[in-house]
């Protein structure tokens, strides 16, 4: 039996299905980045976020 990811009546999500959906999207995004040069526009937000993380680790 497959349940919906989101149940609007109880305003809940199925945690495992949500996790798997997010993981699938992240893996897909990373696979796409691997084929692009680092100067590509898709890398810009990744680099911006990584710079922010590094600055806040020091």
Buried (B, 14 or more C-beta within 10 A) or exposed (E): EEEEEEEEEEEEBBEEBEEEEEEEEEEEEEEEEEEEEEEEEEBEEBEEEEEEEEEEEE
